[in-house]
Amino acid sequence: MKHPILGVARERTFVCGSWESDGAAAVINVRGDGATSRTGVGVVTVTFDRDMGVLVCGHASMDANTGDQIVRDPVATVVGGVTVLTITTIDISGAAAADTNGPRVNWSAVFCLAFSE
């Protein structure tokens, strides 16, 4: 869903969502914008149906941690004319990345098609 935030001569789009993972590392209980899928160990992508523009800001958080695991803020790339947000879970103790079992990950991002400084 598109939520335009009008600024001075530019339009910003706010998108957000969340998901949980199960014991089999599947992404479940998905809510919000874009198409969410697990693409690797500790890596989830949110794909939109078009180029959203420049990522102005993005944030991701995990409701309940499993050990030392945290989630990094989204990184946006444009692949084949559509924007893909990549959200990665890491282990701050230096252990190998792992899929989480159960905690809800919440994310949000603001994009701008006509970004200027």
N, C-alpha and C positions, 0 to 999 in steps of 0.2 A: 504494500500500500504506500502511496506517495503522500507525504506530508510537507507541502511547500512552506518554507519559512522565507518570507520576502525581506530582502535587505535593500540597500541602496543599489539600484540598477543590477541586481543579481538575484538569482533564485537558488536556494539551498534545499536539498532533499534529505530528510531524516528517515533512516530505516533502522529497524531493530528486530531482535528475535531472541530465542533461547532454545535449548535442547537438553536432553539428558542422554546418558549412555547406559547400556545394560551390561551384564556380565560377559556377553558375547561380543562386546565392542561395537554394537550397532547403535546408531543414532536414533533415539526414540523421543516421543512426546515433543515433537518440533512445533514451535510457535513462531509467528512473525513473518517477515519479508524474505523473499528469495527462496531458492531451492537448496536445502542443507544436506550434505552427505559427508561421510567419513572417507577420506582419501588415503589414509596411512595411519601408522601408529601415532596416536596423539594429535592427528591433524584432521581438521574439519573445514570444509569449504562451504561458503554461501554464494551461490551463483544467481545473478540477476538477469533479466531478459534483455538488457541493453547496457550501453556504456553509461555509467552513472556520473561520469566526470571526475574531477579531482577529489581525492579523499581529504577533507579539511581536518577531520578528527575522527577517531574511533576508539572504542573501549570494549574490553571483555573482562568478565569476572566469573569466578566459580563459587557457587554457594557454599560448598563444604569440600575442604581439601582432603586428599588421600595422601597422607605422609607429607612430603615436601613438594607436592605438585602444585603448580600455578598455571594460569593461562595467560598467554601473551596477548597484547592488543592486536586487532586485525591489521593485516597488510593487504592492500588492494592492488590488483593487477587487471589489465584488460587483455582478454584472450578471445580471439575471434569476434571482436566487436561487442563483447559483454563483460561486465565487471565481475570479478571473482574476489571475494574476501577470504583470506586464509587465516584461520585461528588455530594456534598451536599450543598444546599443553607441554610444559617442560618440568623437569625435576630440578629444584634449586640446590639439591645436595650433590649434584653431579652424576646421579644415577641415570641410566638410560631412560629415554622418554617411554611413557606407557599410556595405555588407554585408561581412563578413569571409569569407575563403576558406580553410577548412580547420581553424582552431584549434577545440579543444573548449571549450565553455562549460559550466561546472559551477555548479549552484545548489543552495541549500538554504533552507528556511524552517521556522519554528515558529509554529503557530497555537494559539489558546486560545479555547474557547467561553465560558468563565466567567472572563474576565480581571478581576483586581482588583489595585489598587496596594497 
